Amino acid sequence: MDDSGPSDGLDVQNRKSGLTLEPIMMLMCLGIKANLMVQTNLFEERVCLHSDLGQDKSLNCYSMTAADLEIVQPAVADLQMIKNLIETLVPCITALWPLE
């Protein structure tokens, strides 16, 4: 008696592992979110260093106050928006022409 479960007429041949898509997607999402946290801090430091704030010698760009962050955050949001547009639009445009 075969106890493999119900079958809808399709046989699965040569299945080598029981790994499904969900753990892989979870690890990818975890990596992307961890990357975003690091990128935000990096963008904040770089915007501070390469803007008018960086010219002020009394300001420490590596430990900014809330007032400094209010100045830097809009520029960081703009940079992240441009980065996300490039990362999204380029694959979408290339997907319009299928490979044959």
Secondary structure as GFF3:
##gff-version 3
##sequence-region A 1 100
A	DSSP	alpha_helix	21	49	.	.	.	ID=ss1
A	DSSP	alpha_helix	52	55	.	.	.	ID=ss2
A	DSSP	alpha_helix	66	94	.	.	.	ID=ss3
###
